[in-house]
């Protein structure tokens, strides 16, 4: 399945439904929504209590009858009805009325490179429920490459790595097409889980879920690199007693725990390079890898990849919003017509 730039220019808004955050770009208005993909629901009557950042703050802090749900997992909508309700509240009544006035409302949405037909259908039905008469699906890899300014329309190789919450997608692009790509089921959530499991096994300490990501920065001045403090004091809950307790955590051991799940990402990069034509690999030796996605901001990840691959590694200026910005550039017609944006079926 393919979608042309002419079709995308007819779209009125674009949605990037990610496992961690949901972003909406409206043509002529720019990025209007950038909120966590979370919703708090009253299980007694099904009422929606909160969405976005407010629902995210409720995680782990609600009574038993209030449940915080995530309707998107790994870039795929797993609960269409909840995703529609979440998007309606995030957009707001005023913006929804403005969109409904558009004749034959069209929408664009990002989907993972290896999305199966069911995942594509779920994304389409989610936006159709918001009033869209037609939905164009765009490969996340191409949208992110356009959003971070890679010259994907040229006859030269561009390598991009989309670091998501649930998965990492790696691809080499040339002449507006994906030459080879790989999806690795390891993302920011796997790194968070590795830290939590390390503290539980080594220190019998349970760490609050919302404290994991700040801990990644606090553990070392350079994240995954060994140039930081030898130990860091961490507060959490004792597994045995349930009481609050603080421990002194060895940062070297935590760096090892973080690197373990990232070996799969290195394997994915190696597979993409092996499947890539030699002429394009020669281009990548100079141009390197462009990292986008929220998990690209993990401190020291770029340096670890640079040491492991021997290639230059760059982080986009705003890696977290590159995909939706790329969609916006396509909607606004700000890219060369040569880029056709294929979507793997």
C-alpha positions as CSV (number, residue, x, y, z in Angstrom):
1,X,0.0,0.0,0.0
2,X,1.4,3.4,-0.9
3,X,0.2,7.0,-0.4
4,X,1.3,9.9,-2.5
5,X,2.2,13.4,-1.4
6,X,-0.8,14.8,-3.3
7,X,-3.1,12.6,-1.2
8,X,-1.3,13.8,2.0
9,X,-1.7,17.4,1.1
10,X,-5.5,16.9,1.1
11,X,-5.4,15.8,4.7
12,X,-6.6,18.2,7.4
13,X,-4.8,16.8,10.4
14,X,-2.3,14.1,11.3
15,X,-2.0,11.8,14.4
16,X,1.0,10.0,15.8
17,X,-0.4,7.5,18.3
18,X,2.6,6.2,20.3
19,X,2.8,3.9,23.2
20,X,4.1,6.7,25.4
21,X,2.7,9.9,23.9
22,X,0.0,11.0,21.5
23,X,0.6,13.9,19.2
24,X,-1.8,15.7,16.8
25,X,-0.8,18.1,14.0
26,X,-3.5,20.3,12.5
27,X,-2.9,21.8,9.1
28,X,-2.3,25.5,9.4
29,X,-2.2,25.4,13.2
30,X,0.9,23.1,13.8
31,X,1.3,20.8,16.8
32,X,-1.8,21.1,19.0
33,X,-1.6,18.0,21.2
34,X,1.4,16.4,22.8
35,X,0.2,14.4,25.8
36,X,0.9,10.9,27.3
37,X,-1.2,8.1,25.8
38,X,-3.0,7.4,29.1
39,X,-6.6,7.5,30.3
40,X,-8.0,7.0,33.8
41,X,-11.4,5.2,33.8
42,X,-13.9,4.6,36.6
43,X,-14.5,0.8,36.3
44,X,-17.8,1.1,38.2
45,X,-19.6,3.1,35.5
46,X,-17.1,3.4,32.7
47,X,-16.7,7.1,33.0
48,X,-13.5,8.8,31.7
49,X,-11.9,10.6,34.6
50,X,-8.7,12.0,33.1
51,X,-6.5,11.8,30.0
52,X,-3.0,12.8,29.2
53,X,-0.7,14.2,31.8
54,X,-3.3,14.1,34.6
55,X,-4.0,10.4,33.9
56,X,-0.2,9.7,33.8
57,X,0.2,11.3,37.3
58,X,-2.5,9.0,38.6
59,X,-0.5,5.8,37.7
60,X,-0.1,3.7,40.8
61,X,-1.9,6.3,43.0
62,X,-5.6,5.5,42.4
63,X,-8.1,3.5,44.4
64,X,-9.1,0.1,43.2
65,X,-12.1,1.2,41.1
66,X,-10.0,3.7,39.0
67,X,-7.8,2.1,36.4
68,X,-5.2,3.9,34.3
69,X,-5.2,2.3,30.8
70,X,-3.0,2.7,27.7
71,X,-5.0,2.2,24.5
72,X,-1.8,2.1,22.4
73,X,0.9,-0.6,22.7
74,X,4.0,-0.7,20.5
75,X,2.6,1.8,18.1
76,X,-0.6,-0.2,17.6
77,X,-4.0,0.7,18.8
78,X,-5.1,-2.2,21.1
79,X,-8.4,-0.5,22.4
80,X,-10.1,1.4,19.6
81,X,-13.0,2.8,21.7
82,X,-10.7,4.0,24.4
83,X,-8.3,5.6,21.9
84,X,-11.2,7.5,20.4
85,X,-12.4,8.7,23.7
86,X,-8.9,9.8,24.7
87,X,-8.4,11.7,21.4
88,X,-11.7,13.4,21.7
89,X,-10.8,14.8,25.1
90,X,-7.2,15.7,24.1
91,X,-8.5,17.6,21.1
92,X,-11.1,19.5,23.0
93,X,-14.6,20.5,21.9
94,X,-13.5,23.7,20.1
95,X,-10.9,22.0,17.9
96,X,-13.3,19.1,17.2
97,X,-16.0,21.5,16.0
98,X,-13.4,23.2,13.8
99,X,-12.3,19.9,12.2
100,X,-15.9,18.7,11.7
101,X,-16.6,21.8,9.5
102,X,-14.0,20.6,7.0
103,X,-15.7,19.1,3.9
104,X,-14.8,15.4,3.6
105,X,-12.4,15.5,6.6
106,X,-9.2,13.6,5.8
107,X,-6.6,12.4,8.3
108,X,-3.1,10.9,8.2
109,X,-1.6,8.6,10.8
110,X,1.8,7.0,11.6
111,X,2.0,3.2,11.7
112,X,5.1,1.0,12.4
113,X,7.0,-0.3,9.4
114,X,6.0,-3.9,9.9
115,X,2.3,-3.1,10.9
116,X,0.0,-6.0,9.9
117,X,-3.4,-5.4,8.2
118,X,-5.2,-5.6,11.6
119,X,-3.0,-2.9,13.1
120,X,-3.5,-0.7,10.1
121,X,-7.3,-1.2,10.3
122,X,-7.3,-0.3,14.0
123,X,-5.5,3.0,13.3
124,X,-8.0,3.7,10.5
125,X,-11.1,2.9,12.6
126,X,-9.8,5.1,15.4
127,X,-9.6,8.2,13.2
128,X,-12.8,7.3,11.4
129,X,-14.5,7.4,14.8
130,X,-13.4,11.0,15.1
131,X,-15.2,12.0,11.9
132,X,-12.5,11.4,9.3
133,X,-13.9,10.3,5.9
134,X,-10.6,9.1,4.7
135,X,-7.4,8.1,6.5
136,X,-3.9,7.9,4.9
137,X,-1.3,5.7,6.6
138,X,2.3,6.8,6.7
139,X,5.3,4.7,7.6
140,X,6.8,6.0,10.9
141,X,10.3,5.6,9.6
142,X,9.7,7.9,6.5
143,X,7.7,10.4,8.5
144,X,10.5,10.7,11.2
145,X,13.2,10.9,8.5
146,X,11.4,13.8,6.9
147,X,10.7,15.4,10.3
148,X,14.3,15.5,11.3
149,X,15.5,16.9,8.0
150,X,17.3,13.9,6.5
151,X,17.7,14.3,2.7
152,X,15.7,11.1,2.0
153,X,14.8,12.3,-1.6
154,X,18.5,12.1,-2.7
155,X,20.2,9.1,-4.2
156,X,22.3,8.7,-1.1
157,X,21.8,6.6,2.0
158,X,20.2,8.0,5.2
159,X,20.0,5.8,8.2
160,X,17.5,6.5,10.9
161,X,16.7,4.8,14.2
162,X,13.3,5.5,15.8
163,X,13.6,4.8,19.6
164,X,10.1,4.3,20.9
165,X,8.8,3.3,24.3
166,X,8.0,-0.3,23.3
167,X,10.2,-0.9,20.2
168,X,13.1,0.4,18.1
169,X,12.8,0.7,14.4
170,X,15.9,1.0,12.2
171,X,16.0,1.7,8.5
172,X,18.2,2.8,5.6
173,X,16.4,5.2,3.1
174,X,17.3,6.4,-0.4
175,X,15.3,8.1,-3.1
176,X,12.3,8.5,-0.8
177,X,12.1,4.7,-0.2
178,X,13.0,2.3,2.5
179,X,15.9,0.1,1.3
180,X,16.0,-2.2,4.3
181,X,14.5,-2.0,7.8
182,X,14.3,-3.9,11.0
183,X,12.0,-3.6,14.1
184,X,13.5,-4.6,17.5
185,X,11.0,-5.2,20.4
186,X,13.2,-3.2,22.8
187,X,12.6,0.4,23.7
188,X,12.5,2.8,26.6
189,X,10.2,0.6,28.6
190,X,12.7,-2.3,28.5
191,X,15.4,0.0,29.9
192,X,13.0,1.1,32.7
193,X,12.2,-2.5,33.5
194,X,15.9,-3.5,33.6
195,X,16.5,-0.8,36.2
196,X,13.5,-1.8,38.3
197,X,14.5,-5.5,38.2
198,X,18.1,-4.7,39.1
199,X,17.1,-2.7,42.2
200,X,14.6,-5.4,43.2
201,X,17.1,-8.3,42.9
202,X,20.2,-6.6,44.2
203,X,18.8,-4.3,46.8
204,X,15.3,-5.7,47.6
205,X,14.0,-2.2,46.7
206,X,10.8,-1.4,44.7
207,X,11.1,1.9,42.8
208,X,8.1,4.0,42.0
209,X,7.3,3.8,38.3
210,X,7.5,7.5,37.7
211,X,11.0,7.7,39.3
212,X,12.7,5.4,36.8
213,X,13.3,7.8,34.0
214,X,14.8,10.6,36.2
215,X,17.0,7.9,37.8
216,X,18.6,7.2,34.5
217,X,19.9,10.7,34.4
218,X,20.8,10.9,38.1
219,X,22.8,7.6,38.0
220,X,25.6,9.1,36.0
221,X,26.7,12.4,34.6
222,X,26.9,10.8,31.2
223,X,24.3,8.1,31.5
224,X,25.6,4.9,30.0
225,X,29.2,6.1,30.1
226,X,31.5,5.4,33.1
227,X,32.3,9.1,33.8
228,X,29.9,9.7,36.7
229,X,29.6,9.3,40.5
230,X,30.6,5.8,41.8
231,X,27.3,5.5,43.7
232,X,23.9,7.3,44.0
233,X,21.4,7.3,46.8
234,X,18.0,6.0,45.7
235,X,14.8,6.0,47.7
236,X,12.1,3.4,47.3
237,X,10.0,0.8,49.2
238,X,11.5,-2.3,50.9
239,X,10.2,-5.5,49.3
240,X,10.0,-7.4,52.6
241,X,8.8,-4.7,55.1
242,X,7.0,-2.3,52.8
243,X,8.6,0.6,54.5
244,X,10.4,3.5,52.8
245,X,14.1,2.9,52.6
246,X,17.1,4.5,50.8
247,X,20.1,2.5,49.5
248,X,23.4,3.4,47.9
249,X,23.4,2.1,44.4
250,X,26.5,1.2,42.5
251,X,26.2,3.1,39.2
252,X,28.6,0.7,37.3
253,X,26.2,-2.2,38.0
254,X,23.2,-0.2,36.9
255,X,25.0,0.7,33.7
256,X,25.5,-3.0,33.0
257,X,21.8,-3.7,33.7
258,X,20.8,-0.9,31.2
259,X,23.1,-2.1,28.5
260,X,21.9,-5.7,28.6
261,X,18.5,-5.1,26.8
262,X,20.2,-2.7,24.4
263,X,22.3,-5.5,22.8
264,X,19.2,-6.4,20.8
265,X,19.3,-2.9,19.3
266,X,22.9,-3.4,18.3
267,X,22.0,-6.7,16.6
268,X,19.2,-4.9,14.7
269,X,21.6,-2.3,13.4
270,X,24.0,-5.0,12.3
271,X,21.2,-6.8,10.4
272,X,20.1,-3.7,8.6
273,X,23.7,-2.9,7.5
274,X,24.3,-6.5,6.4
275,X,21.1,-6.4,4.2
276,X,22.0,-3.0,2.8
277,X,23.8,-2.7,-0.6
278,X,27.6,-1.9,-0.2
279,X,27.4,1.4,-2.0
280,X,24.8,2.7,0.5
281,X,26.9,1.4,3.4
282,X,29.8,3.5,2.2
283,X,27.6,6.6,2.4
284,X,26.6,5.7,5.9
285,X,30.3,5.6,7.0
286,X,30.4,9.4,6.7
287,X,26.7,10.3,7.4
288,X,26.1,7.9,10.3
289,X,22.9,7.2,12.2
290,X,20.2,9.8,13.1
291,X,18.4,9.0,16.3
292,X,14.8,10.1,16.9
293,X,12.0,9.2,19.3
294,X,11.6,9.9,23.0
295,X,14.0,7.1,24.1
296,X,16.8,8.7,22.0
297,X,17.3,11.1,24.9
298,X,18.5,8.3,27.2
299,X,21.8,9.8,28.4
300,X,24.8,8.1,26.8
301,X,22.9,5.9,24.4
302,X,24.3,7.8,21.4
303,X,27.9,7.4,22.7
304,X,27.3,3.6,23.3
305,X,26.1,3.2,19.7
306,X,29.0,5.2,18.4
307,X,31.5,3.0,20.3
308,X,29.8,-0.2,19.2
309,X,29.3,0.6,15.5
310,X,32.3,2.9,14.8
311,X,29.8,5.2,12.9
312,X,28.8,8.8,13.6
313,X,25.6,9.0,15.7
314,X,23.5,12.1,15.8
315,X,20.4,13.0,17.8
316,X,17.7,15.1,16.2
317,X,17.1,18.6,17.6
318,X,13.6,17.6,18.8
319,X,13.7,13.8,18.6
320,X,10.4,13.2,20.4
321,X,8.2,15.0,17.8
322,X,10.1,14.2,14.5
323,X,7.4,11.8,13.3
324,X,4.5,14.1,13.7
325,X,6.5,17.0,12.4
326,X,7.3,15.0,9.3
327,X,3.6,14.3,8.8
328,X,3.0,18.0,9.2
329,X,5.6,18.8,6.5
330,X,3.8,16.4,4.1
331,X,0.4,18.0,4.9
332,X,1.8,21.5,4.4
333,X,3.6,20.5,1.2
334,X,7.1,21.5,2.4
335,X,9.0,18.5,1.0
336,X,10.2,17.6,-2.5
337,X,7.6,15.8,-4.7
338,X,10.1,12.9,-5.2
339,X,9.3,11.5,-1.7
340,X,6.4,9.2,-2.1
341,X,6.4,7.6,1.3
342,X,5.8,3.8,0.9
343,X,4.1,1.9,3.6
344,X,5.0,-1.8,3.9
345,X,1.9,-3.9,3.6
